[in-house]
Amino acid sequence: MSSVADGSQRNDAGALSPQARARSLEVLKGTAEPGKELDILIVGGGVVGAGAALDAITRGLSVGIVEARDWASGTSSRSSKLIHGGLRYLEMLDFALVQEALQERGLLIQQIAPHLVRPVPFLYPLTRRFWERPYVGAGILLYDTLGLTSGHSRGVPMHKHLFRRGTLRAAPSLKSDAFVGSIRYYDAQVDDARLVVNVVRTAAHYGAHAVNRMRVVSFVREGERVVGAKVENQEDGSIIEVRAKQVVNATGVWTDETQAMVTDRGQLKVRASKGIHLVVPRDRFQSTVGLILRTEKSVLFVIPWGRHWIIGTTDTDWKLDKAHPAASTKDIDYVLEHVNRVLKRPLTREDVEGVYAGLRPLLAGESDSTAKLSREHVVAHPVPGLVVVAGGKFTTYRVMAKDAVDEATRAMDERVPASCTETIPLLGAEGFKAAWNRRGRTADEAGVHVARVEHLLNRYGSMTPEVLAIIKDNPAMAEPLPGADDYLSAEVVYAATHEGARHVHDVLTRRTRISIESWDRGVSAVPVVAKLMGEILGWSDAQRESEIKHYLARVEAERLSQQQPDDESADAARMGVDDIVPLR
């Protein structure tokens, strides 16, 4: 195995700082020299690519991972924020997929990421007397039972049957005539973008070289074999060659485009399905639980999300710009129409704080409907030196990553240890329960309210003292951001110094969720965020102003797109703003 995996390269803090990025970039440049190649280069910084980096580095391999934009900036930051088995797949008789996902759910809650993944209760409303309760109840009993088969704790309580009165106690804002009863069951939720950054940081902690804003422009070949990639630095336009024994393509909905750089033979075909979500304030209707509602096209979730609800999703074919799928008026009205069928007081467009759209990377099949395509994943080795992983769902990222690295290591001469990521807690997980139990003392010592400490613990886990240290050094960092009271100035600093944030929208859309949780979508916070980031990243006044203008333009473009009647006009409106702000 390559020498760049030795202990001298290990990033003990797992910090994705500007300095760590620069060091990793130098290592990647150096791989073009004879004998300096990586064992594995991973292309794609979503949850599967991040998981593959962690899987490979914890087997003792030398690893690099590059991402064209920001960590989790594609599909992996725009999900329903659920870690779940997928109840609807039981109806499709896909028991193996559900069982695998539930095993991963238990691992994430109990061991891998207890600070980021937590149980959440849902009601499954019953609308028909007599036959529906035993039918649905049997399915949810099977769902709970499959979660026990892994040998790990499920991490969530068992389901419970409720009649009409119990259902209204749990969710008083439901129409009393919209159901005859319900079944309460548990799944789990996660801030998807935070989990991805955390996985990347954990991989960096073990020695992986992680660099975002690096776009693969071509693959390097020696005969038929792929031996690396040419990568463009999006910040200065320079191109470097990164060499590796194996390259793993984990680019999700971009799989077809990246495969086409190498071969048109034996390609996996990925079809993009768009799902949109609405964010509304928690006080718009009263419920202690989430909801799962059946629609004619998909499943609609109403998910508790701090002081908000997330409502979605849709399931429609998308063939336009993949970087920024747009939500149209038609999409928004569809979601509102279906959730309003069960609410006493209907939600309106004026109740919507935020909207986001994401794409599912579905394995293409014969079906015309994306709702019927498989969420199972496939790993392929289309040409020597290149492994492609596609399909799957967020919940099973670790299994997908393991399978991809297994395939890559089969072609290596040396014996490589088996995957061990099911026993590797992410940074912030170890000691989280103890940190939570002493949160009152931590608040007293830091001089902040205990509610703030709880907020930080639920985002950073046992790494919370690193954020509090920023406040200790500069008490002004305890101030909340304008228009976004849930987030502190210290979190912006931490995002730039520890979490690889390079631009204002990285912080406002992924390190925090201000872009969808605040009424002004982060407009009030932009100047403060740009100032704090600029001081760390060395921005000129011109760069800082450019960052502010770019974010404001993005917000306007997104608002405009959400007023358009269809996908084509919504996409055209959203595409009026460039994606990446060049450094000045």
Order of alpha helices (4+ residues) and beta strands (2+ residues): alpha-beta-alpha-beta-beta-alpha-alpha-beta-alpha-beta-alpha-beta-alpha-beta-beta-beta-beta-alpha-beta-beta-beta-beta-beta-alpha-beta-beta-beta-alpha-alpha-alpha-alpha-alpha-beta-beta-alpha-alpha-alpha-alpha-alpha
